[in-house]
Amino acid sequence: MGRIELIVGCMYSGKTTEFMRLIMMYKTLNKKLIILTHSADNRYSNSGVISTHNRESMDATGLTHLMPILDKDEYKSAEIIFIEEAQFFPDLMEFTLLSANAHNKTVIVCGLDGDYQLKPFQQVVGLITHAERFTKLNAFCKKCGDGTTACFSKRMVSSEERELVGSEGVYEAVCRKHYYSA
């Protein structure tokens, strides 16, 4: 049987940094792996790259859906599947469960667990009960500035779009007090 690991948290919580750390660890074991990200995320570089907010980056395969990669040789030969920006994939749950349960892959999933309105990304949150390992990371509150834990992504621009890709100036990591204050 395969395995599922889940890394979630708010914006600026270090999800991608932790994700990249795991990639590097598995690379030292010479494991065959594939790194997938959503093609909509091109904040710091072209699509097909994962990048931290500090501009550290790694090459990845940019996709809009995960299921089509099942037929590719790179998927078939991979022992470990890394999925970044998981909240954007409409077929995340189906792909992850199939990969772990039927194809004996280790799947490491990284993304936001909730949107700027605190509504859960169901494809990500639904994997919690299936995961052998679940890590929720926090940031520091940008408003408090004193090390107060932040676990919410507050949108700083006016937009009704649920999946608005953005970073500095678009979102801030904030604590509960500052999330609910005007």
CYANA upper distance limits for C-alpha pairs under 8 A (distance plus 0.5 A):
  1 MET  CA    100 ALA  CA      7.10
  1 MET  CA    101 ASN  CA      6.40
  1 MET  CA    102 ALA  CA      8.15
  1 MET  CA    103 HIS  CA      8.41
  1 MET  CA    104 ASN  CA      5.34
  1 MET  CA    105 LYS  CA      8.05
  2 GLY  CA     99 SER  CA      7.98
  2 GLY  CA    100 ALA  CA      4.72
  2 GLY  CA    101 ASN  CA      6.37
  2 GLY  CA    103 HIS  CA      7.76
  2 GLY  CA    104 ASN  CA      4.48
  2 GLY  CA    105 LYS  CA      5.08
  2 GLY  CA    106 THR  CA      5.55
  2 GLY  CA    107 VAL  CA      8.20
  3 ARG  CA    100 ALA  CA      6.01
  3 ARG  CA    101 ASN  CA      8.40
  3 ARG  CA    104 ASN  CA      8.04
  3 ARG  CA    105 LYS  CA      7.04
  3 ARG  CA    106 THR  CA      5.03
  3 ARG  CA    107 VAL  CA      6.68
  3 ARG  CA    131 ALA  CA      7.68
  3 ARG  CA    132 GLU  CA      7.01
  4 ILE  CA     96 THR  CA      8.12
  4 ILE  CA    100 ALA  CA      7.12
  4 ILE  CA    106 THR  CA      6.37
  4 ILE  CA    107 VAL  CA      5.38
  4 ILE  CA    108 ILE  CA      6.43
  4 ILE  CA    109 VAL  CA      8.06
  4 ILE  CA    130 HIS  CA      7.47
  4 ILE  CA    131 ALA  CA      5.19
  4 ILE  CA    132 GLU  CA      6.23
  4 ILE  CA    133 ARG  CA      7.36
  5 GLU  CA    106 THR  CA      8.31
  5 GLU  CA    107 VAL  CA      6.78
  5 GLU  CA    108 ILE  CA      5.22
  5 GLU  CA    109 VAL  CA      6.65
  5 GLU  CA    131 ALA  CA      5.92
  5 GLU  CA    132 GLU  CA      6.46
  5 GLU  CA    133 ARG  CA      5.20
  5 GLU  CA    134 PHE  CA      6.48
  6 LEU  CA    108 ILE  CA      6.42
  6 LEU  CA    109 VAL  CA      5.35
  6 LEU  CA    110 CYS  CA      6.49
  6 LEU  CA    127 LEU  CA      8.12
  6 LEU  CA    128 ILE  CA      7.69
  6 LEU  CA    131 ALA  CA      7.03
  6 LEU  CA    133 ARG  CA      6.69
  6 LEU  CA    134 PHE  CA      5.33
  6 LEU  CA    135 THR  CA      6.64
  7 ILE  CA     15 LYS  CA      6.94
  7 ILE  CA     19 PHE  CA      8.10
  7 ILE  CA    108 ILE  CA      8.16
  7 ILE  CA    109 VAL  CA      6.61
  7 ILE  CA    110 CYS  CA      5.17
  7 ILE  CA    111 GLY  CA      7.06
  7 ILE  CA    134 PHE  CA      6.65
  7 ILE  CA    135 THR  CA      5.33
  7 ILE  CA    136 LYS  CA      6.50
  7 ILE  CA    137 LEU  CA      7.97
  8 VAL  CA     15 LYS  CA      6.98
  8 VAL  CA    110 CYS  CA      6.34
  8 VAL  CA    111 GLY  CA      5.67
  8 VAL  CA    112 LEU  CA      5.85
  8 VAL  CA    113 ASP  CA      6.20
  8 VAL  CA    134 PHE  CA      8.43
  8 VAL  CA    135 THR  CA      6.76
  8 VAL  CA    136 LYS  CA      5.39
  8 VAL  CA    137 LEU  CA      6.73
  9 GLY  CA     13 SER  CA      6.51
  9 GLY  CA     15 LYS  CA      7.16
  9 GLY  CA    111 GLY  CA      7.56
  9 GLY  CA    112 LEU  CA      6.01
  9 GLY  CA    113 ASP  CA      6.74
  9 GLY  CA    136 LYS  CA      5.72
  9 GLY  CA    137 LEU  CA      5.27
  9 GLY  CA    138 ASN  CA      6.42
  9 GLY  CA    151 CYS  CA      7.21
 10 CYS  CA    112 LEU  CA      6.50
 10 CYS  CA    113 ASP  CA      7.98
 10 CYS  CA    114 GLY  CA      8.20
 10 CYS  CA    137 LEU  CA      7.85
 10 CYS  CA    138 ASN  CA      6.97
 10 CYS  CA    139 ALA  CA      7.65
 10 CYS  CA    150 ALA  CA      8.24
 10 CYS  CA    151 CYS  CA      5.90
 10 CYS  CA    152 PHE  CA      5.87
 10 CYS  CA    153 SER  CA      5.81
 10 CYS  CA    173 ALA  CA      7.16
 11 MET  CA    112 LEU  CA      7.97
 11 MET  CA    139 ALA  CA      8.05
 11 MET  CA    152 PHE  CA      7.99
 11 MET  CA    153 SER  CA      6.00
 11 MET  CA    167 SER  CA      8.37
 11 MET  CA    171 TYR  CA      7.77
 11 MET  CA    172 GLU  CA      7.53
 11 MET  CA    173 ALA  CA      6.34
 12 TYR  CA     53 HIS  CA      7.82
 12 TYR  CA    138 ASN  CA      8.41
 12 TYR  CA    139 ALA  CA      6.29
 12 TYR  CA    172 GLU  CA      8.34
 12 TYR  CA    173 ALA  CA      6.87
 13 SER  CA    137 LEU  CA      6.05
 13 SER  CA    138 ASN  CA      5.21
 13 SER  CA    139 ALA  CA      4.61
 13 SER  CA    140 PHE  CA      8.24
 13 SER  CA    151 CYS  CA      8.42
 13 SER  CA    173 ALA  CA      8.38
 14 GLY  CA     18 GLU  CA      6.68
 14 GLY  CA     52 THR  CA      8.32
 14 GLY  CA    137 LEU  CA      7.43
 14 GLY  CA    138 ASN  CA      8.19
 14 GLY  CA    139 ALA  CA      7.84
 15 LYS  CA     19 PHE  CA      6.58
 15 LYS  CA    110 CYS  CA      7.18
 15 LYS  CA    111 GLY  CA      7.67
 15 LYS  CA    137 LEU  CA      7.27
 16 THR  CA     20 MET  CA      6.48
 16 THR  CA     50 ILE  CA      8.20
 16 THR  CA     51 SER  CA      7.56
 16 THR  CA     52 THR  CA      6.19
 16 THR  CA     84 GLU  CA      8.07
 16 THR  CA    110 CYS  CA      7.80
 17 THR  CA     21 ARG  CA      6.69
 17 THR  CA     52 THR  CA      6.72
 18 GLU  CA     22 LEU  CA      6.86
 19 PHE  CA     23 ILE  CA      6.90
 19 PHE  CA     84 GLU  CA      8.45
 19 PHE  CA    110 CYS  CA      7.36
 20 MET  CA     24 MET  CA      6.75
 20 MET  CA     58 MET  CA      8.38
 21 ARG  CA     25 MET  CA      6.77
 22 LEU  CA     26 TYR  CA      6.73
 23 ILE  CA     27 LYS  CA      6.64
 23 ILE  CA     82 PHE  CA      8.34
 24 MET  CA     28 THR  CA      6.98
 25 MET  CA     29 LEU  CA      7.55
 26 TYR  CA     30 ASN  CA      7.21
 26 TYR  CA     31 LYS  CA      6.39
 27 LYS  CA     31 LYS  CA      6.32
 27 LYS  CA     32 LYS  CA      8.40
 31 LYS  CA     78 ALA  CA      8.41
 31 LYS  CA     79 GLU  CA      7.08
 31 LYS  CA     80 ILE  CA      7.82
 32 LYS  CA     77 SER  CA      7.37
 32 LYS  CA     78 ALA  CA      5.26
 32 LYS  CA     79 GLU  CA      5.79
 32 LYS  CA     80 ILE  CA      7.01
 33 LEU  CA     78 ALA  CA      5.24
 33 LEU  CA     79 GLU  CA      6.22
 33 LEU  CA     80 ILE  CA      5.17
 33 LEU  CA     81 ILE  CA      6.29
 33 LEU  CA     82 PHE  CA      7.93
 34 ILE  CA     60 ALA  CA      8.11
 34 ILE  CA     61 THR  CA      8.44
 34 ILE  CA     74 GLU  CA      7.42
 34 ILE  CA     75 TYR  CA      7.30
 34 ILE  CA     78 ALA  CA      6.61
 34 ILE  CA     80 ILE  CA      7.06
 34 ILE  CA     81 ILE  CA      5.66
 34 ILE  CA     82 PHE  CA      6.63
 35 ILE  CA     59 ASP  CA      8.17
 35 ILE  CA     60 ALA  CA      5.41
 35 ILE  CA     61 THR  CA      6.68
 35 ILE  CA     81 ILE  CA      6.73
 35 ILE  CA     82 PHE  CA      5.20
 35 ILE  CA     83 ILE  CA      6.68
 35 ILE  CA     84 GLU  CA      8.19
 36 LEU  CA     48 GLY  CA      8.31
 36 LEU  CA     60 ALA  CA      5.88
 36 LEU  CA     61 THR  CA      5.31
 36 LEU  CA     62 GLY  CA      6.59
 36 LEU  CA     63 LEU  CA      7.64
 36 LEU  CA     81 ILE  CA      8.03
 36 LEU  CA     82 PHE  CA      6.41
 36 LEU  CA     83 ILE  CA      5.33
 36 LEU  CA     84 GLU  CA      6.65
 37 THR  CA     41 ASP  CA      8.28
 37 THR  CA     48 GLY  CA      7.07
 37 THR  CA     49 VAL  CA      7.87
 37 THR  CA     50 ILE  CA      7.32
 37 THR  CA     60 ALA  CA      6.84
 37 THR  CA     61 THR  CA      6.56
 37 THR  CA     62 GLY  CA      5.50
 37 THR  CA     63 LEU  CA      6.78
 37 THR  CA     83 ILE  CA      6.30
 37 THR  CA     84 GLU  CA      5.23
 37 THR  CA     85 GLU  CA      6.39
 37 THR  CA     86 ALA  CA      7.96
 38 HIS  CA     47 SER  CA      8.24
 38 HIS  CA     48 GLY  CA      8.16
 38 HIS  CA     62 GLY  CA      5.71
 38 HIS  CA     63 LEU  CA      5.49
 38 HIS  CA     64 THR  CA      6.09
 38 HIS  CA     65 HIS  CA      8.39
 38 HIS  CA     84 GLU  CA      7.60
 38 HIS  CA     85 GLU  CA      6.50
 38 HIS  CA     86 ALA  CA      7.95
 38 HIS  CA     88 PHE  CA      7.04
 38 HIS  CA     89 PHE  CA      7.56
 39 SER  CA     47 SER  CA      5.52
 39 SER  CA     48 GLY  CA      6.79
 39 SER  CA     62 GLY  CA      4.88
 39 SER  CA     63 LEU  CA      5.50
 39 SER  CA     64 THR  CA      6.36
 40 ALA  CA     47 SER  CA      7.38
 40 ALA  CA     64 THR  CA      8.01
 40 ALA  CA    165 VAL  CA      8.00
 41 ASP  CA     47 SER  CA      6.76
 41 ASP  CA     85 GLU  CA      8.24
 41 ASP  CA    165 VAL  CA      7.00
 42 ASN  CA     46 ASN  CA      5.65
 42 ASN  CA     47 SER  CA      5.52
 42 ASN  CA     49 VAL  CA      8.27
 43 ARG  CA    165 VAL  CA      8.01
 43 ARG  CA    166 GLY  CA      7.22
 43 ARG  CA    167 SER  CA      8.02
 44 TYR  CA     51 SER  CA      7.23
 44 TYR  CA     55 ARG  CA      7.34
 45 SER  CA     49 VAL  CA      7.20
 45 SER  CA     51 SER  CA      8.33
 47 SER  CA     62 GLY  CA      6.26
 48 GLY  CA     59 ASP  CA      6.68
 48 GLY  CA     60 ALA  CA      5.30
 48 GLY  CA     61 THR  CA      5.29
 48 GLY  CA     62 GLY  CA      4.59
 48 GLY  CA     63 LEU  CA      8.37
 49 VAL  CA     57 SER  CA      7.04
 49 VAL  CA     58 MET  CA      6.15
 49 VAL  CA     59 ASP  CA      5.04
 49 VAL  CA     60 ALA  CA      5.45
 49 VAL  CA     61 THR  CA      7.75
 49 VAL  CA     62 GLY  CA      7.80
 50 ILE  CA     57 SER  CA      5.96
 50 ILE  CA     58 MET  CA      5.91
 50 ILE  CA     59 ASP  CA      6.90
 50 ILE  CA     60 ALA  CA      6.85
 50 ILE  CA     84 GLU  CA      7.79
 51 SER  CA     55 ARG  CA      6.19
 51 SER  CA     56 GLU  CA      5.94
 51 SER  CA     57 SER  CA      4.66
 51 SER  CA     58 MET  CA      7.09
 52 THR  CA     56 GLU  CA      5.81
 52 THR  CA     57 SER  CA      6.96
 53 HIS  CA    167 SER  CA      8.23
 64 THR  CA     88 PHE  CA      8.38
 64 THR  CA     89 PHE  CA      7.08
 65 HIS  CA     89 PHE  CA      6.34
 65 HIS  CA     90 PRO  CA      7.32
 65 HIS  CA     91 ASP  CA      6.87
 66 LEU  CA     70 LEU  CA      8.22
 66 LEU  CA     89 PHE  CA      7.54
 66 LEU  CA     91 ASP  CA      6.81
 66 LEU  CA     92 LEU  CA      7.31
 66 LEU  CA     95 PHE  CA      6.89
 67 MET  CA     91 ASP  CA      7.39
 67 MET  CA     95 PHE  CA      6.39
 68 PRO  CA     72 LYS  CA      8.38
 69 ILE  CA     75 TYR  CA      6.92
 70 LEU  CA     75 TYR  CA      6.46
 70 LEU  CA     76 LYS  CA      7.48
 71 ASP  CA     75 TYR  CA      7.77
 71 ASP  CA     76 LYS  CA      7.83
 72 LYS  CA     76 LYS  CA      6.95
 73 ASP  CA     77 SER  CA      6.57
 74 GLU  CA     78 ALA  CA      6.62
 75 TYR  CA     81 ILE  CA      8.35
 78 ALA  CA    105 LYS  CA      8.08
 79 GLU  CA    104 ASN  CA      8.41
 79 GLU  CA    105 LYS  CA      5.86
 79 GLU  CA    106 THR  CA      6.91
 80 ILE  CA    105 LYS  CA      6.18
 80 ILE  CA    106 THR  CA      5.20
 80 ILE  CA    107 VAL  CA      6.32
 80 ILE  CA    108 ILE  CA      8.02
 81 ILE  CA    105 LYS  CA      7.42
 81 ILE  CA    106 THR  CA      6.67
 81 ILE  CA    107 VAL  CA      5.20
 81 ILE  CA    108 ILE  CA      6.68
 82 PHE  CA    107 VAL  CA      6.43
 82 PHE  CA    108 ILE  CA      5.34
 82 PHE  CA    109 VAL  CA      6.57
 82 PHE  CA    110 CYS  CA      8.40
 83 ILE  CA    107 VAL  CA      7.98
 83 ILE  CA    108 ILE  CA      6.68
 83 ILE  CA    109 VAL  CA      5.29
 83 ILE  CA    110 CYS  CA      6.54
 84 GLU  CA    109 VAL  CA      6.78
 84 GLU  CA    110 CYS  CA      5.39
 84 GLU  CA    111 GLY  CA      6.65
 85 GLU  CA     89 PHE  CA      8.34
 85 GLU  CA    110 CYS  CA      6.63
 85 GLU  CA    111 GLY  CA      5.26
 85 GLU  CA    112 LEU  CA      7.82
 86 ALA  CA     92 LEU  CA      7.30
 86 ALA  CA    109 VAL  CA      6.89
 86 ALA  CA    110 CYS  CA      6.27
 86 ALA  CA    111 GLY  CA      5.35
 86 ALA  CA    112 LEU  CA      7.87
 86 ALA  CA    123 GLN  CA      8.46
 86 ALA  CA    124 VAL  CA      7.18
 87 GLN  CA     92 LEU  CA      8.45
 87 GLN  CA    111 GLY  CA      6.21
 87 GLN  CA    112 LEU  CA      6.52
 87 GLN  CA    113 ASP  CA      7.81
 87 GLN  CA    121 PHE  CA      6.45
 87 GLN  CA    123 GLN  CA      7.12
 87 GLN  CA    124 VAL  CA      6.49
 88 PHE  CA    163 GLU  CA      8.00
 89 PHE  CA    123 GLN  CA      8.16
 90 PRO  CA    123 GLN  CA      7.46
 91 ASP  CA     95 PHE  CA      6.54
 91 ASP  CA    123 GLN  CA      8.05
 92 LEU  CA     96 THR  CA      6.41
 92 LEU  CA    123 GLN  CA      6.36
 92 LEU  CA    124 VAL  CA      7.88
 93 MET  CA     97 LEU  CA      6.57
 93 MET  CA    123 GLN  CA      6.02
 93 MET  CA    124 VAL  CA      7.84
 93 MET  CA    126 GLY  CA      7.73
 93 MET  CA    127 LEU  CA      7.12
 94 GLU  CA     98 LEU  CA      6.60
 95 PHE  CA     99 SER  CA      6.48
 96 THR  CA    100 ALA  CA      6.65
 96 THR  CA    107 VAL  CA      7.04
 97 LEU  CA    101 ASN  CA      6.16
 97 LEU  CA    102 ALA  CA      8.22
 98 LEU  CA    102 ALA  CA      5.71
 98 LEU  CA    103 HIS  CA      7.05
 99 SER  CA    103 HIS  CA      5.36
 99 SER  CA    104 ASN  CA      6.84
 99 SER  CA    105 LYS  CA      5.92
 99 SER  CA    106 THR  CA      8.17
 99 SER  CA    107 VAL  CA      7.70
100 ALA  CA    104 ASN  CA      5.45
100 ALA  CA    105 LYS  CA      5.21
100 ALA  CA    106 THR  CA      6.47
100 ALA  CA    107 VAL  CA      7.00
101 ASN  CA    105 LYS  CA      8.16
111 GLY  CA    124 VAL  CA      7.83
112 LEU  CA    121 PHE  CA      7.81
112 LEU  CA    124 VAL  CA      8.05
113 ASP  CA    120 PRO  CA      6.26
113 ASP  CA    121 PHE  CA      6.03
113 ASP  CA    122 GLN  CA      8.48
113 ASP  CA    124 VAL  CA      6.50
113 ASP  CA    125 VAL  CA      6.43
114 GLY  CA    118 LEU  CA      5.69
114 GLY  CA    119 LYS  CA      5.75
114 GLY  CA    120 PRO  CA      4.59
114 GLY  CA    121 PHE  CA      5.70
115 ASP  CA    119 LYS  CA      5.96
115 ASP  CA    120 PRO  CA      6.88
115 ASP  CA    121 PHE  CA      7.36
115 ASP  CA    153 SER  CA      7.68
115 ASP  CA    162 ARG  CA      7.55
115 ASP  CA    163 GLU  CA      8.25
116 TYR  CA    152 PHE  CA      7.91
116 TYR  CA    153 SER  CA      5.94
116 TYR  CA    154 LYS  CA      5.97
116 TYR  CA    155 ARG  CA      6.36
116 TYR  CA    162 ARG  CA      8.27
117 GLN  CA    154 LYS  CA      8.49
118 LEU  CA    152 PHE  CA      8.06
120 PRO  CA    125 VAL  CA      7.13
121 PHE  CA    125 VAL  CA      6.61
122 GLN  CA    126 GLY  CA      5.97
123 GLN  CA    127 LEU  CA      7.40
124 VAL  CA    128 ILE  CA      7.93
126 GLY  CA    130 HIS  CA      8.29
127 LEU  CA    131 ALA  CA      6.63
128 ILE  CA    134 PHE  CA      7.20
137 LEU  CA    151 CYS  CA      8.32
138 ASN  CA    149 THR  CA      6.89
138 ASN  CA    150 ALA  CA      6.21
138 ASN  CA    151 CYS  CA      5.68
139 ALA  CA    149 THR  CA      6.50
139 ALA  CA    150 ALA  CA      5.41
139 ALA  CA    151 CYS  CA      6.89
139 ALA  CA    173 ALA  CA      6.90
139 ALA  CA    174 VAL  CA      8.43
140 PHE  CA    145 GLY  CA      7.81
140 PHE  CA    146 ASP  CA      8.33
140 PHE  CA    147 GLY  CA      5.81
140 PHE  CA    148 THR  CA      6.04
140 PHE  CA    149 THR  CA      5.31
140 PHE  CA    150 ALA  CA      5.33
140 PHE  CA    173 ALA  CA      7.27
140 PHE  CA    174 VAL  CA      7.52
140 PHE  CA    175 CYS  CA      8.24
141 CYS  CA    145 GLY  CA      6.54
141 CYS  CA    146 ASP  CA      8.14
141 CYS  CA    147 GLY  CA      7.22
141 CYS  CA    148 THR  CA      6.05
141 CYS  CA    149 THR  CA      6.34
141 CYS  CA    150 ALA  CA      5.10
141 CYS  CA    173 ALA  CA      6.03
141 CYS  CA    174 VAL  CA      4.69
141 CYS  CA    175 CYS  CA      5.83
142 LYS  CA    150 ALA  CA      8.46
142 LYS  CA    172 GLU  CA      7.00
142 LYS  CA    173 ALA  CA      6.40
142 LYS  CA    174 VAL  CA      6.28
143 LYS  CA    174 VAL  CA      7.04
143 LYS  CA    178 HIS  CA      7.42
144 CYS  CA    148 THR  CA      6.99
144 CYS  CA    174 VAL  CA      8.49
144 CYS  CA    175 CYS  CA      8.50
148 THR  CA    175 CYS  CA      7.41
149 THR  CA    174 VAL  CA      8.21
149 THR  CA    175 CYS  CA      6.49
150 ALA  CA    173 ALA  CA      6.15
150 ALA  CA    174 VAL  CA      5.08
150 ALA  CA    175 CYS  CA      4.63
150 ALA  CA    176 ARG  CA      7.79
151 CYS  CA    173 ALA  CA      7.25
151 CYS  CA    174 VAL  CA      6.97
151 CYS  CA    175 CYS  CA      6.56
151 CYS  CA    176 ARG  CA      8.09
152 PHE  CA    173 ALA  CA      6.18
152 PHE  CA    174 VAL  CA      5.94
152 PHE  CA    175 CYS  CA      6.85
152 PHE  CA    176 ARG  CA      7.68
152 PHE  CA    179 TYR  CA      7.32
153 SER  CA    171 TYR  CA      6.58
153 SER  CA    172 GLU  CA      6.18
153 SER  CA    173 ALA  CA      5.36
153 SER  CA    174 VAL  CA      6.94
154 LYS  CA    171 TYR  CA      5.89
154 LYS  CA    172 GLU  CA      5.72
154 LYS  CA    173 ALA  CA      6.72
154 LYS  CA    174 VAL  CA      7.06
154 LYS  CA    179 TYR  CA      6.76
155 ARG  CA    170 VAL  CA      6.25
155 ARG  CA    171 TYR  CA      4.96
155 ARG  CA    172 GLU  CA      7.07
156 MET  CA    169 GLY  CA      7.01
156 MET  CA    170 VAL  CA      5.53
156 MET  CA    171 TYR  CA      5.90
156 MET  CA    172 GLU  CA      7.49
157 VAL  CA    169 GLY  CA      8.16
157 VAL  CA    170 VAL  CA      6.12
157 VAL  CA    171 TYR  CA      8.27
166 GLY  CA    170 VAL  CA      6.04
166 GLY  CA    171 TYR  CA      7.33
167 SER  CA    171 TYR  CA      6.12
167 SER  CA    172 GLU  CA      8.42
168 GLU  CA    172 GLU  CA      7.50
174 VAL  CA    178 HIS  CA      6.33
174 VAL  CA    179 TYR  CA      6.39
175 CYS  CA    179 TYR  CA      6.54
176 ARG  CA    180 TYR  CA      6.83
177 LYS  CA    181 SER  CA      6.76
178 HIS  CA    182 ALA  CA      8.24
